[in-house]
Amino acid sequence: MESPIGKYEYGFDDARQACAEKGAVLASLAQLYQDPPDGFWVCRCGWMSDARAGFVMHKARPACHNKEGFYLCTHLKKWNAWCFCPAATGHD
C-alpha cells in the first residue's frame, strides 16, 4: 500500500498504523510468500511485520532482478507497506 502522499513515504510506525486503519496488519514474510497481494509483479519495497522492508517476486521478470525470491530493501528509510488482512474479513 502506498501512502496517500506518494510512493515510499511510510516510516515503519506509519506503515503499521496505515494497515491498522484498514483493519489489517503488516504482513510477515511467510504471508507474502503464501498470499501474494496485488502489485506483486512490480518491484516495490514495503515494510513487513519484522521491521524489514523488501518484496517477493513469485515469477522472474527482467525488469525486476530477473529472479524469483525475496529482496531486502536498504537504500532508503521510508517505504510502502505490505498489509495483510485475513480473507475472512472481506478486505480487498
PyMOL Python script that loads the backbone (N, CA, C, O; Angstrom):
from pymol import cmd

cmd.read_pdbstr("""\
ATOM      1  N   MET A   1       0.847  -1.161   0.000  1.00  0.00           N
ATOM      2  CA  MET A   1       0.000   0.000   0.000  1.00  0.00           C
ATOM      3  C   MET A   1       0.899   1.233   0.000  1.00  0.00           C
ATOM      4  O   MET A   1       1.851   1.321   0.776  1.00  0.00           O
ATOM      5  N   GLU A   2       0.592   2.166  -0.864  1.00  0.00           N
ATOM      6  CA  GLU A   2       1.330   3.426  -0.893  1.00  0.00           C
ATOM      7  C   GLU A   2       0.679   4.431   0.037  1.00  0.00           C
ATOM      8  O   GLU A   2      -0.523   4.372   0.299  1.00  0.00           O
ATOM      9  N   SER A   3       1.475   5.339   0.522  1.00  0.00           N
ATOM     10  CA  SER A   3       0.972   6.450   1.313  1.00  0.00           C
ATOM     11  C   SER A   3       0.103   7.338   0.418  1.00  0.00           C
ATOM     12  O   SER A   3       0.339   7.416  -0.788  1.00  0.00           O
ATOM     13  N   PRO A   4      -0.893   8.002   0.993  1.00  0.00           N
ATOM     14  CA  PRO A   4      -1.701   8.924   0.187  1.00  0.00           C
ATOM     15  C   PRO A   4      -0.880  10.065  -0.426  1.00  0.00           C
ATOM     16  O   PRO A   4      -1.318  10.696  -1.387  1.00  0.00           O
ATOM     17  N   ILE A   5       0.300  10.327   0.123  1.00  0.00           N
ATOM     18  CA  ILE A   5       1.118  11.411  -0.433  1.00  0.00           C
ATOM     19  C   ILE A   5       2.130  10.921  -1.459  1.00  0.00           C
ATOM     20  O   ILE A   5       2.851  11.731  -2.043  1.00  0.00           O
ATOM     21  N   GLY A   6       2.202   9.604  -1.694  1.00  0.00           N
ATOM     22  CA  GLY A   6       3.075   9.096  -2.739  1.00  0.00           C
ATOM     23  C   GLY A   6       3.836   7.843  -2.360  1.00  0.00           C
ATOM     24  O   GLY A   6       3.740   7.336  -1.242  1.00  0.00           O
ATOM     25  N   LYS A   7       4.597   7.362  -3.330  1.00  0.00           N
ATOM     26  CA  LYS A   7       5.381   6.137  -3.161  1.00  0.00           C
ATOM     27  C   LYS A   7       6.531   6.358  -2.179  1.00  0.00           C
ATOM     28  O   LYS A   7       7.180   7.404  -2.185  1.00  0.00           O
ATOM     29  N   TYR A   8       6.768   5.349  -1.335  1.00  0.00           N
ATOM     30  CA  TYR A   8       7.873   5.338  -0.387  1.00  0.00           C
ATOM     31  C   TYR A   8       7.851   6.523   0.574  1.00  0.00           C
ATOM     32  O   TYR A   8       8.817   7.279   0.678  1.00  0.00           O
ATOM     33  N   GLU A   9       6.738   6.665   1.267  1.00  0.00           N
ATOM     34  CA  GLU A   9       6.588   7.763   2.228  1.00  0.00           C
ATOM     35  C   GLU A   9       6.307   7.288   3.654  1.00  0.00           C
ATOM     36  O   GLU A   9       6.147   8.119   4.548  1.00  0.00           O
ATOM     37  N   TYR A  10       6.242   5.969   3.892  1.00  0.00           N
ATOM     38  CA  TYR A  10       5.950   5.466   5.231  1.00  0.00           C
ATOM     39  C   TYR A  10       7.211   5.109   5.989  1.00  0.00           C
ATOM     40  O   TYR A  10       8.065   4.383   5.477  1.00  0.00           O
ATOM     41  N   GLY A  11       7.335   5.621   7.223  1.00  0.00           N
ATOM     42  CA  GLY A  11       8.264   5.054   8.174  1.00  0.00           C
ATOM     43  C   GLY A  11       7.610   3.785   8.707  1.00  0.00           C
ATOM     44  O   GLY A  11       6.435   3.544   8.429  1.00  0.00           O
ATOM     45  N   PHE A  12       8.338   2.966   9.468  1.00  0.00           N
ATOM     46  CA  PHE A  12       7.784   1.698   9.947  1.00  0.00           C
ATOM     47  C   PHE A  12       6.509   1.900  10.766  1.00  0.00           C
ATOM     48  O   PHE A  12       5.502   1.243  10.503  1.00  0.00           O
ATOM     49  N   ASP A  13       6.534   2.793  11.748  1.00  0.00           N
ATOM     50  CA  ASP A  13       5.352   3.010  12.589  1.00  0.00           C
ATOM     51  C   ASP A  13       4.175   3.559  11.782  1.00  0.00           C
ATOM     52  O   ASP A  13       3.025   3.199  12.033  1.00  0.00           O
ATOM     53  N   ASP A  14       4.466   4.427  10.817  1.00  0.00           N
ATOM     54  CA  ASP A  14       3.404   4.957   9.951  1.00  0.00           C
ATOM     55  C   ASP A  14       2.786   3.840   9.107  1.00  0.00           C
ATOM     56  O   ASP A  14       1.572   3.811   8.908  1.00  0.00           O
ATOM     57  N   ALA A  15       3.614   2.931   8.617  1.00  0.00           N
ATOM     58  CA  ALA A  15       3.111   1.813   7.816  1.00  0.00           C
ATOM     59  C   ALA A  15       2.221   0.910   8.661  1.00  0.00           C
ATOM     60  O   ALA A  15       1.153   0.487   8.220  1.00  0.00           O
ATOM     61  N   ARG A  16       2.667   0.624   9.866  1.00  0.00           N
ATOM     62  CA  ARG A  16       1.869  -0.225  10.759  1.00  0.00           C
ATOM     63  C   ARG A  16       0.514   0.432  11.043  1.00  0.00           C
ATOM     64  O   ARG A  16      -0.515  -0.244  11.046  1.00  0.00           O
ATOM     65  N   GLN A  17       0.513   1.737  11.279  1.00  0.00           N
ATOM     66  CA  GLN A  17      -0.721   2.467  11.543  1.00  0.00           C
ATOM     67  C   GLN A  17      -1.634   2.489  10.316  1.00  0.00           C
ATOM     68  O   GLN A  17      -2.848   2.335  10.448  1.00  0.00           O
ATOM     69  N   ALA A  18      -1.063   2.679   9.130  1.00  0.00           N
ATOM     70  CA  ALA A  18      -1.861   2.703   7.903  1.00  0.00           C
ATOM     71  C   ALA A  18      -2.563   1.366   7.686  1.00  0.00           C
ATOM     72  O   ALA A  18      -3.725   1.335   7.281  1.00  0.00           O
ATOM     73  N   CYS A  19      -1.876   0.276   7.949  1.00  0.00           N
ATOM     74  CA  CYS A  19      -2.513  -1.042   7.829  1.00  0.00           C
ATOM     75  C   CYS A  19      -3.620  -1.189   8.862  1.00  0.00           C
ATOM     76  O   CYS A  19      -4.703  -1.679   8.544  1.00  0.00           O
ATOM     77  N   ALA A  20      -3.357  -0.767  10.102  1.00  0.00           N
ATOM     78  CA  ALA A  20      -4.358  -0.886  11.168  1.00  0.00           C
ATOM     79  C   ALA A  20      -5.617  -0.100  10.821  1.00  0.00           C
ATOM     80  O   ALA A  20      -6.725  -0.544  11.124  1.00  0.00           O
ATOM     81  N   GLU A  21      -5.462   1.052  10.194  1.00  0.00           N
ATOM     82  CA  GLU A  21      -6.616   1.855   9.801  1.00  0.00           C
ATOM     83  C   GLU A  21      -7.479   1.148   8.756  1.00  0.00           C
ATOM     84  O   GLU A  21      -8.655   1.475   8.598  1.00  0.00           O
ATOM     85  N   LYS A  22      -6.907   0.193   8.053  1.00  0.00           N
ATOM     86  CA  LYS A  22      -7.642  -0.610   7.066  1.00  0.00           C
ATOM     87  C   LYS A  22      -8.101  -1.934   7.669  1.00  0.00           C
ATOM     88  O   LYS A  22      -8.656  -2.774   6.960  1.00  0.00           O
ATOM     89  N   GLY A  23      -7.876  -2.132   8.976  1.00  0.00           N
ATOM     90  CA  GLY A  23      -8.259  -3.382   9.622  1.00  0.00           C
ATOM     91  C   GLY A  23      -7.287  -4.514   9.337  1.00  0.00           C
ATOM     92  O   GLY A  23      -7.653  -5.687   9.406  1.00  0.00           O
ATOM     93  N   ALA A  24      -6.061  -4.166   9.019  1.00  0.00           N
ATOM     94  CA  ALA A  24      -5.051  -5.151   8.648  1.00  0.00           C
ATOM     95  C   ALA A  24      -3.818  -4.990   9.536  1.00  0.00           C
ATOM     96  O   ALA A  24      -3.774  -4.127  10.413  1.00  0.00           O
ATOM     97  N   VAL A  25      -2.835  -5.826   9.293  1.00  0.00           N
ATOM     98  CA  VAL A  25      -1.542  -5.753   9.972  1.00  0.00           C
ATOM     99  C   VAL A  25      -0.458  -5.790   8.907  1.00  0.00           C
ATOM    100  O   VAL A  25      -0.712  -6.181   7.767  1.00  0.00           O
ATOM    101  N   LEU A  26       0.747  -5.385   9.277  1.00  0.00           N
ATOM    102  CA  LEU A  26       1.858  -5.559   8.349  1.00  0.00           C
ATOM    103  C   LEU A  26       2.075  -7.054   8.139  1.00  0.00           C
ATOM    104  O   LEU A  26       2.038  -7.835   9.090  1.00  0.00           O
ATOM    105  N   ALA A  27       2.297  -7.436   6.915  1.00  0.00           N
ATOM    106  CA  ALA A  27       2.453  -8.845   6.567  1.00  0.00           C
ATOM    107  C   ALA A  27       3.819  -9.377   6.995  1.00  0.00           C
ATOM    108  O   ALA A  27       4.816  -8.654   6.997  1.00  0.00           O
ATOM    109  N   SER A  28       3.837 -10.641   7.353  1.00  0.00           N
ATOM    110  CA  SER A  28       5.106 -11.328   7.598  1.00  0.00           C
ATOM    111  C   SER A  28       5.651 -11.819   6.253  1.00  0.00           C
ATOM    112  O   SER A  28       4.927 -11.853   5.258  1.00  0.00           O
ATOM    113  N   LEU A  29       6.914 -12.193   6.234  1.00  0.00           N
ATOM    114  CA  LEU A  29       7.491 -12.727   5.002  1.00  0.00           C
ATOM    115  C   LEU A  29       6.752 -13.995   4.583  1.00  0.00           C
ATOM    116  O   LEU A  29       6.501 -14.193   3.395  1.00  0.00           O
ATOM    117  N   ALA A  30       6.404 -14.850   5.531  1.00  0.00           N
ATOM    118  CA  ALA A  30       5.674 -16.080   5.206  1.00  0.00           C
ATOM    119  C   ALA A  30       4.324 -15.756   4.564  1.00  0.00           C
ATOM    120  O   ALA A  30       3.908 -16.439   3.628  1.00  0.00           O
ATOM    121  N   GLN A  31       3.644 -14.735   5.050  1.00  0.00           N
ATOM    122  CA  GLN A  31       2.357 -14.352   4.464  1.00  0.00           C
ATOM    123  C   GLN A  31       2.533 -13.831   3.042  1.00  0.00           C
ATOM    124  O   GLN A  31       1.689 -14.082   2.182  1.00  0.00           O
ATOM    125  N   LEU A  32       3.609 -13.118   2.792  1.00  0.00           N
ATOM    126  CA  LEU A  32       3.855 -12.613   1.437  1.00  0.00           C
ATOM    127  C   LEU A  32       4.134 -13.752   0.464  1.00  0.00           C
ATOM    128  O   LEU A  32       3.758 -13.680  -0.706  1.00  0.00           O
ATOM    129  N   TYR A  33       4.786 -14.795   0.944  1.00  0.00           N
ATOM    130  CA  TYR A  33       5.053 -15.947   0.072  1.00  0.00           C
ATOM    131  C   TYR A  33       3.787 -16.748  -0.210  1.00  0.00           C
ATOM    132  O   TYR A  33       3.620 -17.258  -1.318  1.00  0.00           O
ATOM    133  N   GLN A  34       2.898 -16.867   0.765  1.00  0.00           N
ATOM    134  CA  GLN A  34       1.735 -17.728   0.560  1.00  0.00           C
ATOM    135  C   GLN A  34       0.521 -17.012  -0.009  1.00  0.00           C
ATOM    136  O   GLN A  34      -0.348 -17.659  -0.593  1.00  0.00           O
ATOM    137  N   ASP A  35       0.437 -15.717   0.141  1.00  0.00           N
ATOM    138  CA  ASP A  35      -0.743 -14.983  -0.310  1.00  0.00           C
ATOM    139  C   ASP A  35      -0.316 -13.685  -0.966  1.00  0.00           C
ATOM    140  O   ASP A  35      -0.462 -12.615  -0.374  1.00  0.00           O
ATOM    141  N   PRO A  36       0.219 -13.764  -2.197  1.00  0.00           N
ATOM    142  CA  PRO A  36       0.740 -12.541  -2.810  1.00  0.00           C
ATOM    143  C   PRO A  36      -0.341 -11.501  -3.055  1.00  0.00           C
ATOM    144  O   PRO A  36      -1.346 -11.794  -3.704  1.00  0.00           O
ATOM    145  N   PRO A  37      -0.148 -10.283  -2.542  1.00  0.00           N
ATOM    146  CA  PRO A  37      -1.127  -9.220  -2.785  1.00  0.00           C
ATOM    147  C   PRO A  37      -1.030  -8.668  -4.196  1.00  0.00           C
ATOM    148  O   PRO A  37      -0.072  -8.945  -4.917  1.00  0.00           O
ATOM    149  N   ASP A  38      -2.021  -7.891  -4.583  1.00  0.00           N
ATOM    150  CA  ASP A  38      -1.971  -7.209  -5.871  1.00  0.00           C
ATOM    151  C   ASP A  38      -0.704  -6.372  -5.928  1.00  0.00           C
ATOM    152  O   ASP A  38      -0.252  -5.851  -4.909  1.00  0.00           O
ATOM    153  N   GLY A  39      -0.141  -6.243  -7.102  1.00  0.00           N
ATOM    154  CA  GLY A  39       1.063  -5.448  -7.262  1.00  0.00           C
ATOM    155  C   GLY A  39       2.334  -6.238  -7.037  1.00  0.00           C
ATOM    156  O   GLY A  39       3.422  -5.663  -7.069  1.00  0.00           O
ATOM    157  N   PHE A  40       2.232  -7.551  -6.808  1.00  0.00           N
ATOM    158  CA  PHE A  40       3.425  -8.326  -6.540  1.00  0.00           C
ATOM    159  C   PHE A  40       4.252  -8.603  -7.774  1.00  0.00           C
ATOM    160  O   PHE A  40       5.312  -9.225  -7.690  1.00  0.00           O
ATOM    161  N   TRP A  41       3.783  -8.152  -8.906  1.00  0.00           N
ATOM    162  CA  TRP A  41       4.547  -8.361 -10.124  1.00  0.00           C
ATOM    163  C   TRP A  41       5.329  -7.109 -10.493  1.00  0.00           C
ATOM    164  O   TRP A  41       5.822  -6.999 -11.616  1.00  0.00           O
ATOM    165  N   VAL A  42       5.448  -6.176  -9.578  1.00  0.00           N
ATOM    166  CA  VAL A  42       6.270  -4.988  -9.781  1.00  0.00           C
ATOM    167  C   VAL A  42       7.308  -4.917  -8.674  1.00  0.00           C
ATOM    168  O   VAL A  42       7.110  -5.471  -7.593  1.00  0.00           O
ATOM    169  N   CYS A  43       8.390  -4.250  -8.938  1.00  0.00           N
ATOM    170  CA  CYS A  43       9.434  -4.073  -7.915  1.00  0.00           C
ATOM    171  C   CYS A  43       9.019  -2.928  -7.006  1.00  0.00           C
ATOM    172  O   CYS A  43       9.179  -1.759  -7.358  1.00  0.00           O
ATOM    173  N   ARG A  44       8.499  -3.253  -5.870  1.00  0.00           N
ATOM    174  CA  ARG A  44       8.103  -2.234  -4.903  1.00  0.00           C
ATOM    175  C   ARG A  44       8.500  -2.705  -3.519  1.00  0.00           C
ATOM    176  O   ARG A  44       8.129  -3.802  -3.101  1.00  0.00           O
ATOM    177  N   CYS A  45       9.235  -1.902  -2.824  1.00  0.00           N
ATOM    178  CA  CYS A  45       9.651  -2.229  -1.465  1.00  0.00           C
ATOM    179  C   CYS A  45       8.568  -1.807  -0.485  1.00  0.00           C
ATOM    180  O   CYS A  45       7.980  -0.734  -0.618  1.00  0.00           O
ATOM    181  N   GLY A  46       8.315  -2.647   0.485  1.00  0.00           N
ATOM    182  CA  GLY A  46       7.318  -2.334   1.504  1.00  0.00           C
ATOM    183  C   GLY A  46       7.729  -2.884   2.851  1.00  0.00           C
ATOM    184  O   GLY A  46       8.440  -3.885   2.939  1.00  0.00           O
ATOM    185  N   TRP A  47       7.272  -2.213   3.906  1.00  0.00           N
ATOM    186  CA  TRP A  47       7.533  -2.669   5.269  1.00  0.00           C
ATOM    187  C   TRP A  47       6.805  -3.982   5.534  1.00  0.00           C
ATOM    188  O   TRP A  47       5.697  -4.211   5.049  1.00  0.00           O
ATOM    189  N   MET A  48       7.457  -4.836   6.316  1.00  0.00           N
ATOM    190  CA  MET A  48       6.873  -6.090   6.772  1.00  0.00           C
ATOM    191  C   MET A  48       6.829  -6.071   8.300  1.00  0.00           C
ATOM    192  O   MET A  48       7.384  -5.172   8.932  1.00  0.00           O
ATOM    193  N   SER A  49       6.173  -7.056   8.881  1.00  0.00           N
ATOM    194  CA  SER A  49       5.939  -7.086  10.323  1.00  0.00           C
ATOM    195  C   SER A  49       7.221  -7.137  11.158  1.00  0.00           C
ATOM    196  O   SER A  49       7.209  -6.723  12.317  1.00  0.00           O
ATOM    197  N   ASP A  50       8.305  -7.626  10.607  1.00  0.00           N
ATOM    198  CA  ASP A  50       9.560  -7.724  11.361  1.00  0.00           C
ATOM    199  C   ASP A  50      10.446  -6.480  11.213  1.00  0.00           C
ATOM    200  O   ASP A  50      11.633  -6.518  11.537  1.00  0.00           O
ATOM    201  N   ALA A  51       9.870  -5.392  10.728  1.00  0.00           N
ATOM    202  CA  ALA A  51      10.554  -4.098  10.561  1.00  0.00           C
ATOM    203  C   ALA A  51      11.613  -4.118   9.460  1.00  0.00           C
ATOM    204  O   ALA A  51      12.482  -3.247   9.417  1.00  0.00           O
ATOM    205  N   ARG A  52      11.543  -5.097   8.583  1.00  0.00           N
ATOM    206  CA  ARG A  52      12.383  -5.082   7.385  1.00  0.00           C
ATOM    207  C   ARG A  52      11.526  -4.594   6.229  1.00  0.00           C
ATOM    208  O   ARG A  52      10.301  -4.707   6.255  1.00  0.00           O
ATOM    209  N   ALA A  53      12.182  -4.054   5.224  1.00  0.00           N
ATOM    210  CA  ALA A  53      11.486  -3.658   4.000  1.00  0.00           C
ATOM    211  C   ALA A  53      12.010  -4.524   2.870  1.00  0.00           C
ATOM    212  O   ALA A  53      13.210  -4.775   2.765  1.00  0.00           O
ATOM    213  N   GLY A  54      11.104  -4.969   2.038  1.00  0.00           N
ATOM    214  CA  GLY A  54      11.506  -5.797   0.914  1.00  0.00           C
ATOM    215  C   GLY A  54      10.315  -6.154   0.065  1.00  0.00           C
ATOM    216  O   GLY A  54       9.231  -5.594   0.224  1.00  0.00           O
ATOM    217  N   PHE A  55      10.522  -7.089  -0.838  1.00  0.00           N
ATOM    218  CA  PHE A  55       9.444  -7.595  -1.668  1.00  0.00           C
ATOM    219  C   PHE A  55       9.787  -9.009  -2.107  1.00  0.00           C
ATOM    220  O   PHE A  55      10.946  -9.424  -2.082  1.00  0.00           O
ATOM    221  N   VAL A  56       8.759  -9.735  -2.509  1.00  0.00           N
ATOM    222  CA  VAL A  56       8.910 -11.101  -3.001  1.00  0.00           C
ATOM    223  C   VAL A  56       8.445 -11.132  -4.445  1.00  0.00           C
ATOM    224  O   VAL A  56       7.355 -10.661  -4.769  1.00  0.00           O
ATOM    225  N   MET A  57       9.271 -11.684  -5.300  1.00  0.00           N
ATOM    226  CA  MET A  57       8.868 -11.900  -6.688  1.00  0.00           C
ATOM    227  C   MET A  57       8.511 -13.370  -6.831  1.00  0.00           C
ATOM    228  O   MET A  57       9.339 -14.245  -6.577  1.00  0.00           O
ATOM    229  N   HIS A  58       7.281 -13.636  -7.237  1.00  0.00           N
ATOM    230  CA  HIS A  58       6.818 -15.008  -7.409  1.00  0.00           C
ATOM    231  C   HIS A  58       7.132 -15.534  -8.806  1.00  0.00           C
ATOM    232  O   HIS A  58       7.037 -16.734  -9.062  1.00  0.00           O
ATOM    233  N   LYS A  59       7.499 -14.641  -9.689  1.00  0.00           N
ATOM    234  CA  LYS A  59       7.855 -15.021 -11.056  1.00  0.00           C
ATOM    235  C   LYS A  59       8.973 -14.088 -11.516  1.00  0.00           C
ATOM    236  O   LYS A  59       8.876 -12.870 -11.361  1.00  0.00           O
ATOM    237  N   ALA A  60      10.017 -14.654 -12.073  1.00  0.00           N
ATOM    238  CA  ALA A  60      11.146 -13.845 -12.540  1.00  0.00           C
ATOM    239  C   ALA A  60      10.701 -12.894 -13.642  1.00  0.00           C
ATOM    240  O   ALA A  60       9.951 -13.267 -14.543  1.00  0.00           O
ATOM    241  N   ARG A  61      11.181 -11.651 -13.550  1.00  0.00           N
ATOM    242  CA  ARG A  61      10.901 -10.635 -14.572  1.00  0.00           C
ATOM    243  C   ARG A  61      12.189  -9.894 -14.881  1.00  0.00           C
ATOM    244  O   ARG A  61      12.894  -9.497 -13.953  1.00  0.00           O
ATOM    245  N   PRO A  62      12.523  -9.694 -16.139  1.00  0.00           N
ATOM    246  CA  PRO A  62      13.750  -8.980 -16.484  1.00  0.00           C
ATOM    247  C   PRO A  62      13.832  -7.590 -15.857  1.00  0.00           C
ATOM    248  O   PRO A  62      14.920  -7.139 -15.498  1.00  0.00           O
ATOM    249  N   ALA A  63      12.706  -6.912 -15.721  1.00  0.00           N
ATOM    250  CA  ALA A  63      12.707  -5.557 -15.165  1.00  0.00           C
ATOM    251  C   ALA A  63      12.850  -5.537 -13.641  1.00  0.00           C
ATOM    252  O   ALA A  63      12.895  -4.469 -13.030  1.00  0.00           O
ATOM    253  N   CYS A  64      12.921  -6.716 -13.037  1.00  0.00           N
ATOM    254  CA  CYS A  64      12.995  -6.772 -11.565  1.00  0.00           C
ATOM    255  C   CYS A  64      13.967  -7.869 -11.126  1.00  0.00           C
ATOM    256  O   CYS A  64      13.540  -8.896 -10.599  1.00  0.00           O
ATOM    257  N   HIS A  65      15.235  -7.666 -11.332  1.00  0.00           N
ATOM    258  CA  HIS A  65      16.302  -8.582 -10.926  1.00  0.00           C
ATOM    259  C   HIS A  65      16.301  -9.915 -11.672  1.00  0.00           C
ATOM    260  O   HIS A  65      17.253 -10.685 -11.544  1.00  0.00           O
ATOM    261  N   ASN A  66      15.268 -10.201 -12.437  1.00  0.00           N
ATOM    262  CA  ASN A  66      15.154 -11.419 -13.229  1.00  0.00           C
ATOM    263  C   ASN A  66      15.309 -12.703 -12.405  1.00  0.00           C
ATOM    264  O   ASN A  66      15.813 -13.712 -12.899  1.00  0.00           O
ATOM    265  N   LYS A  67      14.867 -12.651 -11.140  1.00  0.00           N
ATOM    266  CA  LYS A  67      14.925 -13.818 -10.267  1.00  0.00           C
ATOM    267  C   LYS A  67      13.663 -13.887  -9.423  1.00  0.00           C
ATOM    268  O   LYS A  67      13.004 -12.875  -9.181  1.00  0.00           O
ATOM    269  N   GLU A  68      13.340 -15.086  -8.982  1.00  0.00           N
ATOM    270  CA  GLU A  68      12.270 -15.260  -8.011  1.00  0.00           C
ATOM    271  C   GLU A  68      12.871 -15.163  -6.621  1.00  0.00           C
ATOM    272  O   GLU A  68      14.057 -15.429  -6.428  1.00  0.00           O
ATOM    273  N   GLY A  69      12.043 -14.778  -5.646  1.00  0.00           N
ATOM    274  CA  GLY A  69      12.502 -14.797  -4.264  1.00  0.00           C
ATOM    275  C   GLY A  69      12.343 -13.469  -3.554  1.00  0.00           C
ATOM    276  O   GLY A  69      11.714 -12.540  -4.060  1.00  0.00           O
ATOM    277  N   PHE A  70      12.931 -13.403  -2.367  1.00  0.00           N
ATOM    278  CA  PHE A  70      12.837 -12.228  -1.503  1.00  0.00           C
ATOM    279  C   PHE A  70      13.993 -11.277  -1.761  1.00  0.00           C
ATOM    280  O   PHE A  70      15.140 -11.695  -1.919  1.00  0.00           O
ATOM    281  N   TYR A  71      13.674 -10.001  -1.799  1.00  0.00           N
ATOM    282  CA  TYR A  71      14.685  -8.961  -1.949  1.00  0.00           C
ATOM    283  C   TYR A  71      14.565  -7.988  -0.793  1.00  0.00           C
ATOM    284  O   TYR A  71      13.494  -7.428  -0.558  1.00  0.00           O
ATOM    285  N   LEU A  72      15.642  -7.785  -0.076  1.00  0.00           N
ATOM    286  CA  LEU A  72      15.699  -6.849   1.040  1.00  0.00           C
ATOM    287  C   LEU A  72      15.996  -5.458   0.495  1.00  0.00           C
ATOM    288  O   LEU A  72      16.895  -5.289  -0.329  1.00  0.00           O
ATOM    289  N   CYS A  73      15.249  -4.474   0.951  1.00  0.00           N
ATOM    290  CA  CYS A  73      15.437  -3.082   0.517  1.00  0.00           C
ATOM    291  C   CYS A  73      16.127  -2.313   1.638  1.00  0.00           C
ATOM    292  O   CYS A  73      15.648  -2.291   2.772  1.00  0.00           O
ATOM    293  N   THR A  74      17.236  -1.693   1.321  1.00  0.00           N
ATOM    294  CA  THR A  74      18.013  -0.995   2.345  1.00  0.00           C
ATOM    295  C   THR A  74      18.454   0.403   1.935  1.00  0.00           C
ATOM    296  O   THR A  74      19.042   1.113   2.751  1.00  0.00           O
ATOM    297  N   HIS A  75      18.197   0.818   0.724  1.00  0.00           N
ATOM    298  CA  HIS A  75      18.769   2.072   0.226  1.00  0.00           C
ATOM    299  C   HIS A  75      18.018   3.330   0.659  1.00  0.00           C
ATOM    300  O   HIS A  75      18.516   4.436   0.451  1.00  0.00           O
ATOM    301  N   LEU A  76      16.819   3.190   1.262  1.00  0.00           N
ATOM    302  CA  LEU A  76      16.059   4.335   1.756  1.00  0.00           C
ATOM    303  C   LEU A  76      15.618   4.064   3.200  1.00  0.00           C
ATOM    304  O   LEU A  76      15.877   2.989   3.742  1.00  0.00           O
ATOM    305  N   LYS A  77      14.960   5.034   3.811  1.00  0.00           N
ATOM    306  CA  LYS A  77      14.442   4.841   5.166  1.00  0.00           C
ATOM    307  C   LYS A  77      12.922   4.808   5.208  1.00  0.00           C
ATOM    308  O   LYS A  77      12.335   4.484   6.241  1.00  0.00           O
ATOM    309  N   LYS A  78      12.282   5.139   4.095  1.00  0.00           N
ATOM    310  CA  LYS A  78      10.825   5.109   4.008  1.00  0.00           C
ATOM    311  C   LYS A  78      10.430   4.227   2.837  1.00  0.00           C
ATOM    312  O   LYS A  78      11.113   4.169   1.815  1.00  0.00           O
ATOM    313  N   TRP A  79       9.286   3.526   3.019  1.00  0.00           N
ATOM    314  CA  TRP A  79       8.845   2.549   2.024  1.00  0.00           C
ATOM    315  C   TRP A  79       7.329   2.553   1.930  1.00  0.00           C
ATOM    316  O   TRP A  79       6.660   3.342   2.597  1.00  0.00           O
ATOM    317  N   ASN A  80       6.798   1.680   1.112  1.00  0.00           N
ATOM    318  CA  ASN A  80       5.370   1.384   1.095  1.00  0.00           C
ATOM    319  C   ASN A  80       5.085   0.429   2.253  1.00  0.00           C
ATOM    320  O   ASN A  80       5.972   0.168   3.066  1.00  0.00           O
ATOM    321  N   ALA A  81       3.884  -0.086   2.337  1.00  0.00           N
ATOM    322  CA  ALA A  81       3.521  -1.037   3.391  1.00  0.00           C
ATOM    323  C   ALA A  81       2.891  -2.266   2.763  1.00  0.00           C
ATOM    324  O   ALA A  81       2.025  -2.146   1.896  1.00  0.00           O
ATOM    325  N   TRP A  82       3.320  -3.455   3.195  1.00  0.00           N
ATOM    326  CA  TRP A  82       2.660  -4.693   2.798  1.00  0.00           C
ATOM    327  C   TRP A  82       1.683  -5.049   3.897  1.00  0.00           C
ATOM    328  O   TRP A  82       2.075  -5.557   4.948  1.00  0.00           O
ATOM    329  N   CYS A  83       0.407  -4.783   3.653  1.00  0.00           N
ATOM    330  CA  CYS A  83      -0.632  -5.069   4.644  1.00  0.00           C
ATOM    331  C   CYS A  83      -1.231  -6.446   4.397  1.00  0.00           C
ATOM    332  O   CYS A  83      -1.375  -6.883   3.255  1.00  0.00           O
ATOM    333  N   PHE A  84      -1.574  -7.112   5.476  1.00  0.00           N
ATOM    334  CA  PHE A  84      -2.205  -8.429   5.390  1.00  0.00           C
ATOM    335  C   PHE A  84      -3.522  -8.385   6.143  1.00  0.00           C
ATOM    336  O   PHE A  84      -3.583  -7.975   7.302  1.00  0.00           O
ATOM    337  N   CYS A  85      -4.568  -8.811   5.465  1.00  0.00           N
ATOM    338  CA  CYS A  85      -5.890  -8.853   6.068  1.00  0.00           C
ATOM    339  C   CYS A  85      -6.451 -10.246   5.800  1.00  0.00           C
ATOM    340  O   CYS A  85      -6.603 -10.634   4.641  1.00  0.00           O
ATOM    341  N   PRO A  86      -6.758 -10.994   6.838  1.00  0.00           N
ATOM    342  CA  PRO A  86      -7.292 -12.344   6.622  1.00  0.00           C
ATOM    343  C   PRO A  86      -8.509 -12.327   5.692  1.00  0.00           C
ATOM    344  O   PRO A  86      -9.335 -11.416   5.752  1.00  0.00           O
ATOM    345  N   ALA A  87      -8.606 -13.324   4.850  1.00  0.00           N
ATOM    346  CA  ALA A  87      -9.693 -13.414   3.872  1.00  0.00           C
ATOM    347  C   ALA A  87     -11.067 -13.398   4.526  1.00  0.00           C
ATOM    348  O   ALA A  87     -12.040 -12.948   3.920  1.00  0.00           O
ATOM    349  N   ALA A  88     -11.151 -13.880   5.745  1.00  0.00           N
ATOM    350  CA  ALA A  88     -12.446 -13.941   6.439  1.00  0.00           C
ATOM    351  C   ALA A  88     -13.029 -12.565   6.712  1.00  0.00           C
ATOM    352  O   ALA A  88     -14.230 -12.449   6.954  1.00  0.00           O
ATOM    353  N   THR A  89     -12.208 -11.513   6.679  1.00  0.00           N
ATOM    354  CA  THR A  89     -12.718 -10.172   6.981  1.00  0.00           C
ATOM    355  C   THR A  89     -13.306  -9.502   5.757  1.00  0.00           C
ATOM    356  O   THR A  89     -14.008  -8.499   5.883  1.00  0.00           O
ATOM    357  N   GLY A  90     -13.036 -10.035   4.573  1.00  0.00           N
ATOM    358  CA  GLY A  90     -13.608  -9.471   3.360  1.00  0.00           C
ATOM    359  C   GLY A  90     -12.911  -8.243   2.845  1.00  0.00           C
ATOM    360  O   GLY A  90     -13.497  -7.518   2.041  1.00  0.00           O
ATOM    361  N   HIS A  91     -11.679  -7.962   3.265  1.00  0.00           N
ATOM    362  CA  HIS A  91     -10.931  -6.811   2.742  1.00  0.00           C
ATOM    363  C   HIS A  91     -10.447  -7.097   1.352  1.00  0.00           C
ATOM    364  O   HIS A  91     -10.306  -8.249   0.944  1.00  0.00           O
ATOM    365  N   ASP A  92     -10.193  -6.025   0.627  1.00  0.00           N
ATOM    366  CA  ASP A  92      -9.608  -6.146  -0.718  1.00  0.00           C
ATOM    367  C   ASP A  92      -8.123  -6.363  -0.614  1.00  0.00           C
ATOM    368  O   ASP A  92      -7.445  -6.489  -1.634  1.00  0.00           O
TER     369      ASP A  92
END
""", "prot")
cmd.dss("prot")
cmd.show_as("cartoon", "prot")
cmd.util.cbc("prot")
cmd.orient("prot")
